[in-house]
């Protein structure tokens, strides 16, 4: 000890820490922590420190057993009051603007009896989206439309009803074609166009059945577009299974069966291109004969001045409608507006007019704007099936 004192520099001394009772201090701290934990458990209602919990109301099943009897407990998040939820929906709708609401299912969809002569309607705007078994049959490529044993036609079942409140009001029917190929354009046409505008689907879409259901649910009447031979075929090719004038009756019937099986719940068919086909009476006569036999209507898009569809349909008593003009032949807003004004003039002069358009973004924009105040201008928008006289057909 003395040696250490002698070797320590002058004025400095070593501090002694080992003399402190460290063991006693540690025991005291452990005791203090244990007492604190016991006081917390005894005093605080939630000893888990606010960990989330849920109160679960258990309902009794049909057999008088609760979910707990099966060892199953379901935790459901709390939901806002129904009145508050309705208020939120109303606020959302006010922000997004008006929309077309689908309606409840009709008897054709729920299985309840309905008048056989009435369309498969959902109460209000929406139309049935399930094929009616009475007017369909199995074909070589899928389900095909047909006339029922009692004479009921797909044209009768799937047509959209028309208000007869103002029978003398000039009427306009518009068909927008090319649906099912572009997801954006198809969705926009279904959501934004009035239900009385008819939608025509191409047979090549990958999700055509889903689009059909959405369109019918929104209230739109449907047509199927048939690719037909133009004069410059095959340089200008409408697509697979195009109907050609060189086809034998069996070939034409088989191709037509493939095309018709691609869609359901449609009231009729319309040509896509086909200037040569619609100008060839023999081929067109075979086509319209099949269309008539299956209880459908035929719409000529008015794109060819050489078409003999009007006279051929009259001879076969085929329900028929002919377009007066193509609305978006020049796809620019001013040109489309001018064509719509021309269509209005034709409707006022003859009582009814039919326009054809494509599902282009500019066309959808202009049709949506144009249709907003149509009734205020003394005109009525109707589906394409209402543009023909079906009495005696």
Secondary structure, DSSP 8 states (H G I E B T S, - for coil): -HHHHHHS-TT------TTS-HHHHHHHHHHHHHHHHHHHHHH-S-TTSS-----------TTS--GGGGT----------HHHHHHHHHHHHHHH----------HHHH-----TTS--B-SSS-B--S--GGGEEEETTEEEE---TTS--HHHHH------TTTTSEEEEEEEEEETS-HHHHHHHHHHS-TTSEEEE-TT-TTHHHHHHHHHHTT--EEEEEEE--TTTTTS---TT-B-TT--HHHHHHHHHHHHTT--S-SEEEEEE-HHHHH-HHHHHHHHHHHHHTT-EEEE-S--TT--HHHHHHHHT--EEE-SEETTSS-SHHHHHHHHHHHHHHHHHHSEEEEEEE--HHHHHHHHHHHTTTGGGTEEEE-GGGGS--TT-
